[in-house]
Amino acid sequence: MISEHDVVALSVDLPEHGLRAGDPRTVVLIHRGGEAYEVEFMTLDGETIAVATLLASQVRPIEEREIAHARKIIAV
């Protein structure tokens, strides 16, 4: 179960926001008992890149023994 403030990973690319599958970010709101999530994507220095409403199939919980990857965001 994904809860508010959980870190999730994208399951799909979101090219309209310059985001890729695997990018991690924070759930800020849950829609319809987990059918969809409002997710805020931020740079490591705290700049919000996007806030997106995503279907449950477009995100996944972070699992044990995963590692985050830093990369530059291309401006869109």
N, CA, C and O atoms as a Tripos MOL2 file, in Angstrom:
@<TRIPOS>MOLECULE
protein
  304   303    76     0     0
PROTEIN
NO_CHARGES

@<TRIPOS>ATOM
      1 N           0.8310   -1.1840    0.0000 N.3       1 MET1
      2 CA          0.0000    0.0000    0.0000 C.3       1 MET1
      3 C           0.8740    1.2450    0.0000 C.2       1 MET1
      4 O           1.7830    1.3660    0.8210 O.2       1 MET1
      5 N           0.6110    2.1510   -0.8960 N.am      2 ILE2
      6 CA          1.3320    3.4120   -0.9740 C.3       2 ILE2
      7 C           0.5610    4.4480   -0.1440 C.2       2 ILE2
      8 O          -0.6560    4.5770   -0.2730 O.2       2 ILE2
      9 N           1.2770    5.1740    0.6960 N.am      3 SER3
     10 CA          0.6870    6.1900    1.5670 C.3       3 SER3
     11 C           1.2120    7.5710    1.2050 C.2       3 SER3
     12 O           2.2150    7.7050    0.5040 O.2       3 SER3
     13 N           0.5140    8.6060    1.6980 N.am      4 GLU4
     14 CA          1.0140    9.9640    1.5140 C.3       4 GLU4
     15 C           2.4030   10.0760    2.1250 C.2       4 GLU4
     16 O           2.6780    9.5030    3.1790 O.2       4 GLU4
     17 N           3.2620   10.8100    1.4630 N.am      5 HIS5
     18 CA          4.6440   11.0740    1.8540 C.3       5 HIS5
     19 C           5.5800    9.9050    1.5790 C.2       5 HIS5
     20 O           6.7690    9.9960    1.8880 O.2       5 HIS5
     21 N           5.0810    8.8040    1.0050 N.am      6 ASP6
     22 CA          5.9580    7.7160    0.5800 C.3       6 ASP6
     23 C           6.7370    8.1510   -0.6500 C.2       6 ASP6
     24 O           6.2390    8.9220   -1.4700 O.2       6 ASP6
     25 N           7.9460    7.6600   -0.7720 N.am      7 VAL7
     26 CA          8.7190    7.8500   -1.9920 C.3       7 VAL7
     27 C           8.3900    6.6850   -2.9140 C.2       7 VAL7
     28 O           8.4620    5.5200   -2.5230 O.2       7 VAL7
     29 N           8.0290    7.0260   -4.1450 N.am      8 VAL8
     30 CA          7.7150    6.0170   -5.1500 C.3       8 VAL8
     31 C           8.6240    6.2340   -6.3520 C.2       8 VAL8
     32 O           9.2610    7.2800   -6.4810 O.2       8 VAL8
     33 N           8.6790    5.2430   -7.2260 N.am      9 ALA9
     34 CA          9.4450    5.3560   -8.4640 C.3       9 ALA9
     35 C           8.4800    5.3260   -9.6380 C.2       9 ALA9
     36 O           7.4800    4.6090   -9.6100 O.2       9 ALA9
     37 N           8.7790    6.0960  -10.6570 N.am     10 LEU10
     38 CA          7.9800    6.0520  -11.8790 C.3      10 LEU10
     39 C           8.1270    4.7000  -12.5520 C.2      10 LEU10
     40 O           9.2170    4.1310  -12.5830 O.2      10 LEU10
     41 N           7.0400    4.1920  -13.0870 N.am     11 SER11
     42 CA          7.0690    2.9450  -13.8620 C.3      11 SER11
     43 C           7.1260    3.2300  -15.3580 C.2      11 SER11
     44 O           7.3770    2.3300  -16.1590 O.2      11 SER11
     45 N           6.8950    4.4770  -15.7260 N.am     12 VAL12
     46 CA          6.8550    4.8880  -17.1350 C.3      12 VAL12
     47 C           7.6150    6.2010  -17.2960 C.2      12 VAL12
     48 O           7.8210    6.9250  -16.3210 O.2      12 VAL12
     49 N           8.0280    6.5070  -18.5130 N.am     13 ASP13
     50 CA          8.6060    7.8150  -18.8060 C.3      13 ASP13
     51 C           7.4950    8.8630  -18.8560 C.2      13 ASP13
     52 O           6.3750    8.5690  -19.2740 O.2      13 ASP13
     53 N           7.8070   10.0710  -18.4340 N.am     14 LEU14
     54 CA          6.9100   11.2220  -18.5640 C.3      14 LEU14
     55 C           7.6720   12.3000  -19.3290 C.2      14 LEU14
     56 O           8.1350   13.2740  -18.7350 O.2      14 LEU14
     57 N           7.8040   12.1290  -20.6460 N.am     15 PRO15
     58 CA          8.6300   13.0600  -21.4300 C.3      15 PRO15
     59 C           8.1480   14.5000  -21.3780 C.2      15 PRO15
     60 O           8.9510   15.4190  -21.5440 O.2      15 PRO15
     61 N           6.8540   14.7210  -21.1510 N.am     16 GLU16
     62 CA          6.3500   16.0890  -21.0690 C.3      16 GLU16
     63 C           6.9240   16.8410  -19.8710 C.2      16 GLU16
     64 O           6.8700   18.0700  -19.8220 O.2      16 GLU16
     65 N           7.4760   16.1010  -18.9020 N.am     17 HIS17
     66 CA          8.0990   16.7030  -17.7200 C.3      17 HIS17
     67 C           9.5990   16.4250  -17.6610 C.2      17 HIS17
     68 O          10.2660   16.8380  -16.7120 O.2      17 HIS17
     69 N          10.1390   15.7270  -18.6670 N.am     18 GLY18
     70 CA         11.5530   15.3770  -18.6600 C.3      18 GLY18
     71 C          11.8930   14.2900  -17.6600 C.2      18 GLY18
     72 O          13.0430   14.1840  -17.2350 O.2      18 GLY18
     73 N          10.9120   13.4750  -17.2740 N.am     19 LEU19
     74 CA         11.1060   12.4230  -16.2680 C.3      19 LEU19
     75 C          11.1700   11.0540  -16.9190 C.2      19 LEU19
     76 O          10.5780   10.8230  -17.9740 O.2      19 LEU19
     77 N          11.8990   10.1470  -16.2750 N.am     20 ARG20
     78 CA         12.0950    8.7990  -16.8070 C.3      20 ARG20
     79 C          11.6550    7.7350  -15.7970 C.2      20 ARG20
     80 O          11.6460    7.9580  -14.5860 O.2      20 ARG20
     81 N          11.2940    6.5800  -16.3370 N.am     21 ALA21
     82 CA         10.9680    5.4360  -15.4710 C.3      21 ALA21
     83 C          12.1220    5.2370  -14.4910 C.2      21 ALA21
     84 O          13.2920    5.2810  -14.8730 O.2      21 ALA21
     85 N          11.7770    5.0210  -13.2370 N.am     22 GLY22
     86 CA         12.7810    4.8280  -12.1930 C.3      22 GLY22
     87 C          13.0400    6.0730  -11.3690 C.2      22 GLY22
     88 O          13.5660    5.9800  -10.2600 O.2      22 GLY22
     89 N          12.6760    7.2570  -11.8980 N.am     23 ASP23
     90 CA         12.8750    8.4830  -11.1260 C.3      23 ASP23
     91 C          12.0410    8.4200   -9.8440 C.2      23 ASP23
     92 O          10.8510    8.1110   -9.9000 O.2      23 ASP23
     93 N          12.6500    8.7080   -8.6910 N.am     24 PRO24
     94 CA         11.9160    8.6630   -7.4260 C.3      24 PRO24
     95 C          11.3490   10.0230   -7.0440 C.2      24 PRO24
     96 O          11.9430   11.0620   -7.3310 O.2      24 PRO24
     97 N          10.1700    9.9990   -6.3800 N.am     25 ARG25
     98 CA          9.6230   11.2130   -5.8010 C.3      25 ARG25
     99 C           8.5360   10.9200   -4.7960 C.2      25 ARG25
    100 O           8.2810    9.7610   -4.4720 O.2      25 ARG25
    101 N           7.8930   11.9600   -4.3000 N.am     26 THR26
    102 CA          7.0440   11.8610   -3.1190 C.3      26 THR26
    103 C           5.5550   11.9700   -3.4430 C.2      26 THR26
    104 O           5.1250   12.8550   -4.1820 O.2      26 THR26
    105 N           4.7800   11.0460   -2.8710 N.am     27 VAL27
    106 CA          3.3190   11.0920   -2.9990 C.3      27 VAL27
    107 C           2.7990   12.1790   -2.0630 C.2      27 VAL27
    108 O           3.1030   12.1810   -0.8700 O.2      27 VAL27
    109 N           2.0050   13.1120   -2.6200 N.am     28 VAL28
    110 CA          1.4590   14.1850   -1.7910 C.3      28 VAL28
    111 C          -0.0520   14.0650   -1.5940 C.2      28 VAL28
    112 O          -0.6200   14.7340   -0.7310 O.2      28 VAL28
    113 N          -0.7070   13.2110   -2.3950 N.am     29 LEU29
    114 CA         -2.1500   13.0280   -2.2630 C.3      29 LEU29
    115 C          -2.5320   11.6940   -2.8930 C.2      29 LEU29
    116 O          -1.9690   11.2950   -3.9130 O.2      29 LEU29
    117 N          -3.4830   11.0140   -2.2830 N.am     30 ILE30
    118 CA         -3.9860    9.7400   -2.8010 C.3      30 ILE30
    119 C          -5.3990    9.9530   -3.3100 C.2      30 ILE30
    120 O          -6.2320   10.5300   -2.6110 O.2      30 ILE30
    121 N          -5.6780    9.4890   -4.5320 N.am     31 HIS31
    122 CA         -7.0010    9.6080   -5.1330 C.3      31 HIS31
    123 C          -7.7140    8.2590   -5.1260 C.2      31 HIS31
    124 O          -7.1220    7.2250   -5.4360 O.2      31 HIS31
    125 N          -8.9830    8.2880   -4.7700 N.am     32 ARG32
    126 CA         -9.8660    7.1170   -4.8310 C.3      32 ARG32
    127 C          -9.2490    5.8450   -4.2420 C.2      32 ARG32
    128 O          -9.2490    4.7890   -4.8760 O.2      32 ARG32
    129 N          -8.7400    5.9620   -3.0550 N.am     33 GLY33
    130 CA         -8.2360    4.7910   -2.3390 C.3      33 GLY33
    131 C          -7.0450    4.1190   -2.9850 C.2      33 GLY33
    132 O          -6.8120    2.9330   -2.7520 O.2      33 GLY33
    133 N          -6.2850    4.8410   -3.7880 N.am     34 GLY34
    134 CA         -5.0780    4.2800   -4.3980 C.3      34 GLY34
    135 C          -5.1890    4.0160   -5.8850 C.2      34 GLY34
    136 O          -4.2970    3.3990   -6.4680 O.2      34 GLY34
    137 N          -6.2800    4.4750   -6.5200 N.am     35 GLU35
    138 CA         -6.3880    4.3200   -7.9760 C.3      35 GLU35
    139 C          -5.4190    5.2480   -8.6920 C.2      35 GLU35
    140 O          -4.9600    4.9470   -9.7940 O.2      35 GLU35
    141 N          -5.1080    6.3830   -8.0590 N.am     36 ALA36
    142 CA         -4.1790    7.3610   -8.6340 C.3      36 ALA36
    143 C          -3.5100    8.1360   -7.5000 C.2      36 ALA36
    144 O          -3.9660    8.1300   -6.3570 O.2      36 ALA36
    145 N          -2.4180    8.7990   -7.8600 N.am     37 TYR37
    146 CA         -1.6310    9.5330   -6.8670 C.3      37 TYR37
    147 C          -1.1980   10.8740   -7.4400 C.2      37 TYR37
    148 O          -0.9200   10.9960   -8.6330 O.2      37 TYR37
    149 N          -1.1470   11.8650   -6.5830 N.am     38 GLU38
    150 CA         -0.5360   13.1460   -6.9150 C.3      38 GLU38
    151 C           0.9030   13.0360   -6.4340 C.2      38 GLU38
    152 O           1.1480   12.7860   -5.2540 O.2      38 GLU38
    153 N           1.8500   13.2210   -7.3380 N.am     39 VAL39
    154 CA          3.2610   13.0200   -7.0050 C.3      39 VAL39
    155 C           4.0360   14.2920   -7.3380 C.2      39 VAL39
    156 O           3.9080   14.8380   -8.4340 O.2      39 VAL39
    157 N           4.8390   14.7560   -6.3830 N.am     40 GLU40
    158 CA          5.6660   15.9400   -6.6000 C.3      40 GLU40
    159 C           7.0880   15.5030   -6.9280 C.2      40 GLU40
    160 O           7.7100   14.7530   -6.1760 O.2      40 GLU40
    161 N           7.5900   15.9800   -8.0550 N.am     41 PHE41
    162 CA          8.9520   15.6860   -8.4910 C.3      41 PHE41
    163 C           9.8080   16.9230   -8.2680 C.2      41 PHE41
    164 O           9.4610   18.0200   -8.7050 O.2      41 PHE41
    165 N          10.9360   16.7320   -7.5800 N.am     42 MET42
    166 CA         11.8130   17.8460   -7.2330 C.3      42 MET42
    167 C          13.2600   17.4990   -7.5480 C.2      42 MET42
    168 O          13.6530   16.3320   -7.5730 O.2      42 MET42
    169 N          14.0450   18.5560   -7.7880 N.am     43 THR43
    170 CA         15.4820   18.3710   -7.9240 C.3      43 THR43
    171 C          16.0630   18.1270   -6.5350 C.2      43 THR43
    172 O          15.3840   18.3330   -5.5290 O.2      43 THR43
    173 N          17.3070   17.6920   -6.4840 N.am     44 LEU44
    174 CA         17.9450   17.4420   -5.1920 C.3      44 LEU44
    175 C          18.1360   18.7170   -4.3740 C.2      44 LEU44
    176 O          18.2930   18.6540   -3.1550 O.2      44 LEU44
    177 N          18.1240   19.8860   -5.0450 N.am     45 ASP45
    178 CA         18.2450   21.1370   -4.2940 C.3      45 ASP45
    179 C          16.8950   21.7600   -3.9540 C.2      45 ASP45
    180 O          16.8420   22.9030   -3.5000 O.2      45 ASP45
    181 N          15.7810   21.0140   -4.1710 N.am     46 GLY46
    182 CA         14.4710   21.4260   -3.6970 C.3      46 GLY46
    183 C          13.5780   22.1530   -4.6790 C.2      46 GLY46
    184 O          12.4920   22.5920   -4.3030 O.2      46 GLY46
    185 N          14.0040   22.2980   -5.9440 N.am     47 GLU47
    186 CA         13.1580   22.9540   -6.9410 C.3      47 GLU47
    187 C          12.1020   21.9720   -7.4620 C.2      47 GLU47
    188 O          12.4370   20.8770   -7.9130 O.2      47 GLU47
    189 N          10.8420   22.3640   -7.3990 N.am     48 THR48
    190 CA          9.7820   21.5140   -7.9220 C.3      48 THR48
    191 C           9.8250   21.5410   -9.4440 C.2      48 THR48
    192 O           9.8040   22.6070  -10.0600 O.2      48 THR48
    193 N           9.8850   20.3540  -10.0420 N.am     49 ILE49
    194 CA          9.8980   20.2180  -11.5040 C.3      49 ILE49
    195 C           8.4770   20.0360  -12.0170 C.2      49 ILE49
    196 O           8.0810   20.6370  -13.0150 O.2      49 ILE49
    197 N           7.7170   19.1950  -11.3170 N.am     50 ALA50
    198 CA          6.3560   18.8930  -11.7490 C.3      50 ALA50
    199 C           5.5740   18.3200  -10.5870 C.2      50 ALA50
    200 O           6.1310   17.7040   -9.6790 O.2      50 ALA50
    201 N           4.2730   18.5370  -10.6370 N.am     51 VAL51
    202 CA          3.3290   17.8350   -9.7790 C.3      51 VAL51
    203 C           2.3790   17.1640  -10.7510 C.2      51 VAL51
    204 O           1.6870   17.8350  -11.5170 O.2      51 VAL51
    205 N           2.3440   15.8320  -10.7200 N.am     52 ALA52
    206 CA          1.5830   15.0760  -11.7160 C.3      52 ALA52
    207 C           0.6100   14.1320  -11.0380 C.2      52 ALA52
    208 O           0.9160   13.5430  -10.0010 O.2      52 ALA52
    209 N          -0.5690   13.9930  -11.6350 N.am     53 THR53
    210 CA         -1.5350   12.9880  -11.2040 C.3      53 THR53
    211 C          -1.2570   11.7430  -12.0290 C.2      53 THR53
    212 O          -1.3320   11.7660  -13.2580 O.2      53 THR53
    213 N          -0.9350   10.6550  -11.3400 N.am     54 LEU54
    214 CA         -0.5160    9.4260  -12.0040 C.3      54 LEU54
    215 C          -1.3820    8.2610  -11.5810 C.2      54 LEU54
    216 O          -1.7580    8.1450  -10.4140 O.2      54 LEU54
    217 N          -1.6990    7.3970  -12.5290 N.am     55 LEU55
    218 CA         -2.4230    6.1650  -12.2170 C.3      55 LEU55
    219 C          -1.5310    5.2470  -11.3980 C.2      55 LEU55
    220 O          -0.3050    5.3490  -11.4530 O.2      55 LEU55
    221 N          -2.1460    4.3560  -10.6430 N.am     56 ALA56
    222 CA         -1.3890    3.4170   -9.8210 C.3      56 ALA56
    223 C          -0.4120    2.6040  -10.6680 C.2      56 ALA56
    224 O           0.6530    2.2260  -10.1800 O.2      56 ALA56
    225 N          -0.7520    2.3300  -11.9140 N.am     57 SER57
    226 CA          0.1360    1.5540  -12.7980 C.3      57 SER57
    227 C           1.3550    2.3480  -13.2550 C.2      57 SER57
    228 O           2.2810    1.7770  -13.8320 O.2      57 SER57
    229 N           1.3680    3.6540  -13.0070 N.am     58 GLN58
    230 CA          2.4770    4.4890  -13.4540 C.3      58 GLN58
    231 C           3.5370    4.7250  -12.3740 C.2      58 GLN58
    232 O           4.5730    5.3360  -12.6380 O.2      58 GLN58
    233 N           3.2740    4.2390  -11.1630 N.am     59 VAL59
    234 CA          4.2410    4.3540  -10.0720 C.3      59 VAL59
    235 C           4.3390    3.0120   -9.3560 C.2      59 VAL59
    236 O           3.4690    2.1490   -9.4760 O.2      59 VAL59
    237 N           5.4220    2.8710   -8.6150 N.am     60 ARG60
    238 CA          5.5920    1.6670   -7.8010 C.3      60 ARG60
    239 C           6.3010    2.0390   -6.5130 C.2      60 ARG60
    240 O           7.0580    3.0080   -6.4700 O.2      60 ARG60
    241 N           6.0530    1.2600   -5.4530 N.am     61 PRO61
    242 CA          6.7650    1.5290   -4.2000 C.3      61 PRO61
    243 C           8.2640    1.2880   -4.3900 C.2      61 PRO61
    244 O           8.6730    0.4550   -5.1990 O.2      61 PRO61
    245 N           9.0600    2.0170   -3.6440 N.am     62 ILE62
    246 CA         10.4980    1.7680   -3.6190 C.3      62 ILE62
    247 C          10.7180    0.4600   -2.8650 C.2      62 ILE62
    248 O          10.0950    0.2140   -1.8320 O.2      62 ILE62
    249 N          11.6040   -0.3690   -3.3900 N.am     63 GLU63
    250 CA         11.8800   -1.6650   -2.7680 C.3      63 GLU63
    251 C          13.2000   -1.6230   -2.0060 C.2      63 GLU63
    252 O          13.9920   -0.6930   -2.1580 O.2      63 GLU63
    253 N          13.4180   -2.6280   -1.1970 N.am     64 GLU64
    254 CA         14.6810   -2.7520   -0.4680 C.3      64 GLU64
    255 C          15.8260   -2.8890   -1.4620 C.2      64 GLU64
    256 O          15.6640   -3.4190   -2.5610 O.2      64 GLU64
    257 N          16.9760   -2.3980   -1.0460 N.am     65 ARG65
    258 CA         18.2190   -2.5260   -1.7960 C.3      65 ARG65
    259 C          18.1820   -1.8470   -3.1640 C.2      65 ARG65
    260 O          18.8500   -2.2870   -4.0990 O.2      65 ARG65
    261 N          17.3960   -0.7700   -3.2760 N.am     66 GLU66
    262 CA         17.4260    0.0520   -4.4800 C.3      66 GLU66
    263 C          18.3460    1.2350   -4.2280 C.2      66 GLU66
    264 O          18.5690    1.6280   -3.0820 O.2      66 GLU66
    265 N          18.8700    1.7890   -5.2870 N.am     67 ILE67
    266 CA         19.7490    2.9430   -5.1790 C.3      67 ILE67
    267 C          19.2220    4.0500   -6.0830 C.2      67 ILE67
    268 O          18.8240    3.7920   -7.2190 O.2      67 ILE67
    269 N          19.2190    5.2620   -5.5860 N.am     68 ALA68
    270 CA         18.7820    6.4100   -6.3830 C.3      68 ALA68
    271 C          19.8990    6.8060   -7.3490 C.2      68 ALA68
    272 O          21.0760    6.5690   -7.0770 O.2      68 ALA68
    273 N          19.5270    7.4010   -8.4630 N.am     69 HIS69
    274 CA         20.4900    7.8080   -9.4780 C.3      69 HIS69
    275 C          20.3000    9.2970   -9.7530 C.2      69 HIS69
    276 O          19.1840    9.7400  -10.0230 O.2      69 HIS69
    277 N          21.3600   10.0570   -9.6900 N.am     70 ALA70
    278 CA         21.2850   11.4980   -9.9680 C.3      70 ALA70
    279 C          21.5800   11.7490  -11.4460 C.2      70 ALA70
    280 O          22.5100   11.1760  -12.0120 O.2      70 ALA70
    281 N          20.7700   12.6150  -12.0600 N.am     71 ARG71
    282 CA         20.9750   13.0050  -13.4570 C.3      71 ARG71
    283 C          20.4190   14.3990  -13.6550 C.2      71 ARG71
    284 O          19.5420   14.8370  -12.9110 O.2      71 ARG71
    285 N          20.9270   15.0950  -14.6580 N.am     72 LYS72
    286 CA         20.4280   16.4400  -14.9620 C.3      72 LYS72
    287 C          19.0970   16.3320  -15.6690 C.2      72 LYS72
    288 O          18.9040   15.4570  -16.5140 O.2      72 LYS72
    289 N          18.1740   17.2200  -15.3250 N.am     73 ILE73
    290 CA         16.8770   17.3180  -15.9830 C.3      73 ILE73
    291 C          17.0260   18.2480  -17.1780 C.2      73 ILE73
    292 O          17.6010   19.3310  -17.0680 O.2      73 ILE73
    293 N          16.5150   17.8230  -18.2980 N.am     74 ILE74
    294 CA         16.5010   18.6830  -19.4680 C.3      74 ILE74
    295 C          15.2550   19.5510  -19.3810 C.2      74 ILE74
    296 O          14.1510   19.0370  -19.1990 O.2      74 ILE74
    297 N          15.4180   20.8430  -19.5090 N.am     75 ALA75
    298 CA         14.2900   21.7640  -19.4280 C.3      75 ALA75
    299 C          13.2750   21.4630  -20.5250 C.2      75 ALA75
    300 O          13.6380   21.2570  -21.6830 O.2      75 ALA75
    301 N          12.0000   21.4410  -20.1460 N.am     76 VAL76
    302 CA         10.9290   21.2030  -21.1240 C.3      76 VAL76
    303 C          10.0120   22.3990  -21.1990 C.2      76 VAL76
    304 O           9.0490   22.3920  -21.9660 O.2      76 VAL76
@<TRIPOS>BOND
     1     1     2 1
     2     2     3 1
     3     3     4 2
     4     3     5 am
     5     5     6 1
     6     6     7 1
     7     7     8 2
     8     7     9 am
     9     9    10 1
    10    10    11 1
    11    11    12 2
    12    11    13 am
    13    13    14 1
    14    14    15 1
    15    15    16 2
    16    15    17 am
    17    17    18 1
    18    18    19 1
    19    19    20 2
    20    19    21 am
    21    21    22 1
    22    22    23 1
    23    23    24 2
    24    23    25 am
    25    25    26 1
    26    26    27 1
    27    27    28 2
    28    27    29 am
    29    29    30 1
    30    30    31 1
    31    31    32 2
    32    31    33 am
    33    33    34 1
    34    34    35 1
    35    35    36 2
    36    35    37 am
    37    37    38 1
    38    38    39 1
    39    39    40 2
    40    39    41 am
    41    41    42 1
    42    42    43 1
    43    43    44 2
    44    43    45 am
    45    45    46 1
    46    46    47 1
    47    47    48 2
    48    47    49 am
    49    49    50 1
    50    50    51 1
    51    51    52 2
    52    51    53 am
    53    53    54 1
    54    54    55 1
    55    55    56 2
    56    55    57 am
    57    57    58 1
    58    58    59 1
    59    59    60 2
    60    59    61 am
    61    61    62 1
    62    62    63 1
    63    63    64 2
    64    63    65 am
    65    65    66 1
    66    66    67 1
    67    67    68 2
    68    67    69 am
    69    69    70 1
    70    70    71 1
    71    71    72 2
    72    71    73 am
    73    73    74 1
    74    74    75 1
    75    75    76 2
    76    75    77 am
    77    77    78 1
    78    78    79 1
    79    79    80 2
    80    79    81 am
    81    81    82 1
    82    82    83 1
    83    83    84 2
    84    83    85 am
    85    85    86 1
    86    86    87 1
    87    87    88 2
    88    87    89 am
    89    89    90 1
    90    90    91 1
    91    91    92 2
    92    91    93 am
    93    93    94 1
    94    94    95 1
    95    95    96 2
    96    95    97 am
    97    97    98 1
    98    98    99 1
    99    99   100 2
   100    99   101 am
   101   101   102 1
   102   102   103 1
   103   103   104 2
   104   103   105 am
   105   105   106 1
   106   106   107 1
   107   107   108 2
   108   107   109 am
   109   109   110 1
   110   110   111 1
   111   111   112 2
   112   111   113 am
   113   113   114 1
   114   114   115 1
   115   115   116 2
   116   115   117 am
   117   117   118 1
   118   118   119 1
   119   119   120 2
   120   119   121 am
   121   121   122 1
   122   122   123 1
   123   123   124 2
   124   123   125 am
   125   125   126 1
   126   126   127 1
   127   127   128 2
   128   127   129 am
   129   129   130 1
   130   130   131 1
   131   131   132 2
   132   131   133 am
   133   133   134 1
   134   134   135 1
   135   135   136 2
   136   135   137 am
   137   137   138 1
   138   138   139 1
   139   139   140 2
   140   139   141 am
   141   141   142 1
   142   142   143 1
   143   143   144 2
   144   143   145 am
   145   145   146 1
   146   146   147 1
   147   147   148 2
   148   147   149 am
   149   149   150 1
   150   150   151 1
   151   151   152 2
   152   151   153 am
   153   153   154 1
   154   154   155 1
   155   155   156 2
   156   155   157 am
   157   157   158 1
   158   158   159 1
   159   159   160 2
   160   159   161 am
   161   161   162 1
   162   162   163 1
   163   163   164 2
   164   163   165 am
   165   165   166 1
   166   166   167 1
   167   167   168 2
   168   167   169 am
   169   169   170 1
   170   170   171 1
   171   171   172 2
   172   171   173 am
   173   173   174 1
   174   174   175 1
   175   175   176 2
   176   175   177 am
   177   177   178 1
   178   178   179 1
   179   179   180 2
   180   179   181 am
   181   181   182 1
   182   182   183 1
   183   183   184 2
   184   183   185 am
   185   185   186 1
   186   186   187 1
   187   187   188 2
   188   187   189 am
   189   189   190 1
   190   190   191 1
   191   191   192 2
   192   191   193 am
   193   193   194 1
   194   194   195 1
   195   195   196 2
   196   195   197 am
   197   197   198 1
   198   198   199 1
   199   199   200 2
   200   199   201 am
   201   201   202 1
   202   202   203 1
   203   203   204 2
   204   203   205 am
   205   205   206 1
   206   206   207 1
   207   207   208 2
   208   207   209 am
   209   209   210 1
   210   210   211 1
   211   211   212 2
   212   211   213 am
   213   213   214 1
   214   214   215 1
   215   215   216 2
   216   215   217 am
   217   217   218 1
   218   218   219 1
   219   219   220 2
   220   219   221 am
   221   221   222 1
   222   222   223 1
   223   223   224 2
   224   223   225 am
   225   225   226 1
   226   226   227 1
   227   227   228 2
   228   227   229 am
   229   229   230 1
   230   230   231 1
   231   231   232 2
   232   231   233 am
   233   233   234 1
   234   234   235 1
   235   235   236 2
   236   235   237 am
   237   237   238 1
   238   238   239 1
   239   239   240 2
   240   239   241 am
   241   241   242 1
   242   242   243 1
   243   243   244 2
   244   243   245 am
   245   245   246 1
   246   246   247 1
   247   247   248 2
   248   247   249 am
   249   249   250 1
   250   250   251 1
   251   251   252 2
   252   251   253 am
   253   253   254 1
   254   254   255 1
   255   255   256 2
   256   255   257 am
   257   257   258 1
   258   258   259 1
   259   259   260 2
   260   259   261 am
   261   261   262 1
   262   262   263 1
   263   263   264 2
   264   263   265 am
   265   265   266 1
   266   266   267 1
   267   267   268 2
   268   267   269 am
   269   269   270 1
   270   270   271 1
   271   271   272 2
   272   271   273 am
   273   273   274 1
   274   274   275 1
   275   275   276 2
   276   275   277 am
   277   277   278 1
   278   278   279 1
   279   279   280 2
   280   279   281 am
   281   281   282 1
   282   282   283 1
   283   283   284 2
   284   283   285 am
   285   285   286 1
   286   286   287 1
   287   287   288 2
   288   287   289 am
   289   289   290 1
   290   290   291 1
   291   291   292 2
   292   291   293 am
   293   293   294 1
   294   294   295 1
   295   295   296 2
   296   295   297 am
   297   297   298 1
   298   298   299 1
   299   299   300 2
   300   299   301 am
   301   301   302 1
   302   302   303 1
   303   303   304 2
@<TRIPOS>SUBSTRUCTURE
     1 MET1         2 RESIDUE 1 A MET
     2 ILE2         6 RESIDUE 1 A ILE
     3 SER3        10 RESIDUE 1 A SER
     4 GLU4        14 RESIDUE 1 A GLU
     5 HIS5        18 RESIDUE 1 A HIS
     6 ASP6        22 RESIDUE 1 A ASP
     7 VAL7        26 RESIDUE 1 A VAL
     8 VAL8        30 RESIDUE 1 A VAL
     9 ALA9        34 RESIDUE 1 A ALA
    10 LEU10       38 RESIDUE 1 A LEU
    11 SER11       42 RESIDUE 1 A SER
    12 VAL12       46 RESIDUE 1 A VAL
    13 ASP13       50 RESIDUE 1 A ASP
    14 LEU14       54 RESIDUE 1 A LEU
    15 PRO15       58 RESIDUE 1 A PRO
    16 GLU16       62 RESIDUE 1 A GLU
    17 HIS17       66 RESIDUE 1 A HIS
    18 GLY18       70 RESIDUE 1 A GLY
    19 LEU19       74 RESIDUE 1 A LEU
    20 ARG20       78 RESIDUE 1 A ARG
    21 ALA21       82 RESIDUE 1 A ALA
    22 GLY22       86 RESIDUE 1 A GLY
    23 ASP23       90 RESIDUE 1 A ASP
    24 PRO24       94 RESIDUE 1 A PRO
    25 ARG25       98 RESIDUE 1 A ARG
    26 THR26      102 RESIDUE 1 A THR
    27 VAL27      106 RESIDUE 1 A VAL
    28 VAL28      110 RESIDUE 1 A VAL
    29 LEU29      114 RESIDUE 1 A LEU
    30 ILE30      118 RESIDUE 1 A ILE
    31 HIS31      122 RESIDUE 1 A HIS
    32 ARG32      126 RESIDUE 1 A ARG
    33 GLY33      130 RESIDUE 1 A GLY
    34 GLY34      134 RESIDUE 1 A GLY
    35 GLU35      138 RESIDUE 1 A GLU
    36 ALA36      142 RESIDUE 1 A ALA
    37 TYR37      146 RESIDUE 1 A TYR
    38 GLU38      150 RESIDUE 1 A GLU
    39 VAL39      154 RESIDUE 1 A VAL
    40 GLU40      158 RESIDUE 1 A GLU
    41 PHE41      162 RESIDUE 1 A PHE
    42 MET42      166 RESIDUE 1 A MET
    43 THR43      170 RESIDUE 1 A THR
    44 LEU44      174 RESIDUE 1 A LEU
    45 ASP45      178 RESIDUE 1 A ASP
    46 GLY46      182 RESIDUE 1 A GLY
    47 GLU47      186 RESIDUE 1 A GLU
    48 THR48      190 RESIDUE 1 A THR
    49 ILE49      194 RESIDUE 1 A ILE
    50 ALA50      198 RESIDUE 1 A ALA
    51 VAL51      202 RESIDUE 1 A VAL
    52 ALA52      206 RESIDUE 1 A ALA
    53 THR53      210 RESIDUE 1 A THR
    54 LEU54      214 RESIDUE 1 A LEU
    55 LEU55      218 RESIDUE 1 A LEU
    56 ALA56      222 RESIDUE 1 A ALA
    57 SER57      226 RESIDUE 1 A SER
    58 GLN58      230 RESIDUE 1 A GLN
    59 VAL59      234 RESIDUE 1 A VAL
    60 ARG60      238 RESIDUE 1 A ARG
    61 PRO61      242 RESIDUE 1 A PRO
    62 ILE62      246 RESIDUE 1 A ILE
    63 GLU63      250 RESIDUE 1 A GLU
    64 GLU64      254 RESIDUE 1 A GLU
    65 ARG65      258 RESIDUE 1 A ARG
    66 GLU66      262 RESIDUE 1 A GLU
    67 ILE67      266 RESIDUE 1 A ILE
    68 ALA68      270 RESIDUE 1 A ALA
    69 HIS69      274 RESIDUE 1 A HIS
    70 ALA70      278 RESIDUE 1 A ALA
    71 ARG71      282 RESIDUE 1 A ARG
    72 LYS72      286 RESIDUE 1 A LYS
    73 ILE73      290 RESIDUE 1 A ILE
    74 ILE74      294 RESIDUE 1 A ILE
    75 ALA75      298 RESIDUE 1 A ALA
    76 VAL76      302 RESIDUE 1 A VAL
